[in-house]
Amino acid sequence: MASIATKLLEFWLVNLPNQARPQLQTFLKYAKVELTPPTPGDIPAIRQGISKIVSGARTGAWKNVTVREAWLNTLVTAEVIFWFYIGECIGKRHIVGYNV
């Protein structure tokens, strides 16, 4: 039993951090870019993107997207909606209803 505990302890303290380090570095590299809030310098690009979406909706450019682009847009929209509902559940601390 002591040898099993020693092997488990060695795995958790030695092998696991060495194996997880490359994945953690990759995660941190992308997290610094993707999870930062927009800066004031990003606001013009955001406005341009929103105006492009609005003008595309007015002119009917959304009808000329490929099936792949439409599928990706649907997945992104679903992800945003799911994160919104998960945030709602976390905020109200209940799955159904508010604790009044």
N, C-alpha and C positions, 0 to 999 in steps of 0.2 A: 504494500500500500504506500509505503514511503517513496518507493521508486516512481510510482505513478504521480504522486504529488510533486516530486522533484521534476519530472518531465513536463508536467503541466505548467509549473512555475517557470521553468526554462523557456517553454514555448511562449508564454505570455510576456515575459520580461526581456527576452533576447530576440527570438525569431519574429514575432508579430510586429514589433516596431521596425525592424529592418525590412520586412516585406511591405509594410504599409507606407513607408517613407516616400517612394516614388509616386504612388497614387495621391498622397497628401500634397506633395509639391505641385503636381498637375492641377489638383483641385484649387489650391491657393493661387496659382497663376491665373486660372480662369475666373476665380471669385473676385480678384482685385479688379478685373476689367468689367465683368458682367453684373456684379452686385453693388457697384458704387452708385450713389445717387447722381442725377444729372447736375452738371455745373452750369453756371450762368452762360458760359460759352457754348453750351449745347442747345440753348433755347432757340436760336435761329434755325438750326437743323430740325428741331422738333416741330416748330411752326411750319416749316417748308413741307415736312412729311405729312402733317395734318391737312394742309391746304391741298397737297397732291391727292390725298385720299378723298377729300370732299369734291375736288374737281373731277376725279375719276368716277365718283358716284353720280355726279350730275351729267357727265357726258356718256355714261354707259360703258366706260372702259372695263368695268368689272366683268362684262360679258365676254371679253377676249382673253381671259386667263386660261392657262392649260389645266388639265385635270390634276396634274401634280401640284401646281401652285394653289389650286382651290382646296385640295386635300390638306396641304400644309397650313393654309390659312384657317381651315376648320379646326385642325389640331391645336394651333396656337390659341384660337378663340376658346376652345374647350378648356385648355390649360388655364387661361386667365379666369374663366368662370369657376373652375374647380378650386383654384387658389383663393378666390373671393369667398366661396362658401366655407372653405376650411378656416379662413381668417374670421369669418362670422362665428363659426362654432367655437373657435379659440376665444374670441372676444366675449361671447356670452357665457362661456364655460359650461355649456350644455349642448347636446346635439339637437334637441327639439325645444323651442321656446326659451323665453328669458326667465330668469329667476327673479320674480317680482316680490 
